[in-house]
Amino acid sequence: MVIKPKVRGFICTNAHPVGCAVSVQEQVEYVKQQGELSNKPKNVLVIGCSTGYGLASRITSAFGAGAKTLGICFEKPPTERKTGTAGWYNTAAFHQQAEQAGLYAKTINGDAFSHPIKDQTIEMIKLDMGKIDLVIYSLASPRRTDPDTGEAYVSTLKPVGEPVVSKTFDTSKKIVHEISLESANQDEIDNTIKVMGGEDWELWIKRLSEAGVLAENCVTSSYTYIGKELTQPIYGHATIGKAKEDLDRASASLNKGYASIGLKAYVTSLKAVVTQASSAIPVMPLYISLMYQVMKDESCHEGVIEQIYGLFNTLLLEENPKLDDTKRLRMDGVETNDYIQGKIKAIWPSVTTENFDELGDYNGYNQDFLKLFGFAFDNVDYDQDVDQQVSW
Ligand code: NAD
């Protein structure tokens, strides 16, 4: 089938297997060029392994440390008439790369929030890996079913407290405009915490520990975004920010609860980048386009793989890494410093539909967005008939 992007609002409903393979290959090459990590995990579990920061974590573990990786994701396989999701193709490409390099890689595709997927994971670790020394928790999901009660929770992207009026960029209509966002009620806040907070991360660690598959001194990290004034109304001081605060509670509780096995649990704050998760958040496409422009002008722009390689090589696996006041690891220091934020804030009020291309890097944003789905790679012939039935 000939596959061209089908973009609907902030998502693309298809994906290109060859382009996704190129995307994975580029990340693998980047890690190989950087060289081996200074501290090397041996057996790594990545929950949310197929796209964005989780995929970069898996690639860094495998190609920066030669680690065995077990990944968990929730992706759709291709059918006769439809392509698979990007995460499906990324995973197939990762498996191929790992196999060529003689690296162990297995993936479980299913709902990470559920009991059966946790059971399968434990079984596979016992069978193939022994004990896990690094657990990366990189899920981004709009919904979660509580595995004990069966109740389904849906997250909301709304401010907390006062309603917010902000500038945004509508990626479908290609216009800069103002949006009004109603503030969330307590149910919406609680439900978002239930979906994106620390409860499931804690459940994973509990189950892994009870099964005896966590190594002594195992490290675990979940990922967060903190941001500054421009994004706080819709992120930090919003429902998603409340859920992310719950990760801080969970990491403290994990550190205390599993001190006897020397578990180190961190929340890592990462830079804003274009991923399937971030493109769904109002205001982020505008903010990221302006931030990309400023950081590219200042030659300090980074994408997912640069962030994660830096995290693994300089902070996460260190004996005593530098923590912030809330005991988080910080990889977002350059994005959030006053100089970079000052430059973005200076442009923000004057951005309009007409000058957006000139003041911001929407082209860069859009290219990165298309690349998430395997499109916009110069070295892929998108007129070519390709087999969408790729598997691993
Ligand atoms: P993403 O959408 O690229 O990846 C989400 C992953 O979760 C995919 O592998 C998907 O298959 C998996 N997943 C979703 N629901 C699942 C389920 N029920 N069961 C199993 N797997 C499931 O997202 P991302 O942007 O890489 O986000 C990962 C983490 O990084 C999130 O915690 C996010 O808040 C954080 N983060 C993102 C940014 C950013 O700008 N994108 C910045 C800082 C922190």
Residues whose N, C-alpha, C, O or C-beta is under 5 A from the ligand:
A	BS01	NAD	G48 C49 S50 T51 G52 Y53 G54 I72 C73 F74 E75 G87 G110 D111 A112 F113 S138 L139 A140 S141 Y223 T224 Y225 L270 K271 A272 V273 T275 Q276 A277 S278
